[in-house]
Each structure stands twice: as structure tokens, then as C-alpha cells.
Amino acid sequence: MIQKALFDELGERLAEAARSAPAQDLEKNLRALLLAFFDRFELATREDLEVQKRLLERAQAKLAALEARIAELEARPKRPA
């Protein structure tokens, strides 16, 4: 029921925005309204996901390099002390 109420509220706000906003501002206002609405669901934007994806790729590359370095060091013959 909570979700239905949220979607009903979204519908009302969209209708209000369409009635009160000039055509050129409609897209900007709708985007802001939708971002605020979906923020309640703690959803991430595409941009946020892309940033996190790049950070993860960099971390994975660093991890692979460190693993290779460790394997290289472990493969070296041990020097007597």
C-alpha cells in the first residue's frame, strides 16, 4: 500500500508540474521531481553507477598487479641468511 501511495503522489505531482510549468521548463522540472521521488527509494543514478564501475575497475587492476608481484617475489629463489 505504501508504494501505491507513493506512485499516486508521483502522478499528482507530475500532473501539477505539467499544468504549472511552461513547455521549456517542463523537462527540467520533471527531472528534478523524479530525482527527488526516486531518492526515497535510495536508487543510484547512471552517473553514480559509472563512477563506481570505474573505481572498481581501477581497484581490480591494482589487485591483479599486486597479485602478480607477490607471485613473482614468491617464485624467486630464497637467499641464505
N, C-alpha and C positions, 0 to 999 in steps of 0.2 A: 504494500500500500504506500509506503514511503516513496518508492521510486515513481509510482503513478502520480503522486502529488508533485514530485519534482518536475516530471515531464509536463504536467498540466501547467505548473508555474512557468516553465520554459515557454510553452505555447502562448500563454498570456503575454509574457514579456516580448516575445517575437512579434506578436500582433500589435502590441503597443508601439514597439520600435518602428514597425513598418508604417503605422499611422502618423507618427510624430516626426519622423526624420525625412529630410529632403533626399532625393534619389542618390546624390553623390556621396552623402554621409551614411547611407543605409548599410553598405558593406562593412565600413569601419565600425559602426555601432553594433551590427550583428556579430562581428568577430569578437569584439570586446565582451558582449553579452554571453556568447558561447564559451569563451575562455573562462569567464567568471563562473558560469554554470558548471562546466566540466571540472573546474578546480575543486568543487565539492567532492568529486569522486577521486581526487588525487591522481588524475591522469597526467601523463607527461606529454609534452609537445614533440613533434617530429624533430625540431631543432635540438631539444634536450636529449633525445634518443641518439641523434647523430653525434653529439658531443661525447656522450658516454661510450658510444661504439668506438670512436677514435681513441679515447683514453684506454679502453680495454685492449684494442689492437696494439697500442704502444706498450702496454704492460706485458702483453703476451710476447711481443718481440723481445723485450728486455729479459723476460724469464727464459726464453729459448736461448738467448745469448749467454746468460749466466749458467744455464744447464750445460751448454756446450763447453764453456770454460772449465766448469767443475770436472766434466768428463775428461777433458784434456789434461788437467792437473792430476787427476787420479790415475791416468794412464802412464804418466811419467815414471821412470824407474826411481825408486827411493834411494836417496843418498845416505851413505852410512854417516852416523853422527860423530 
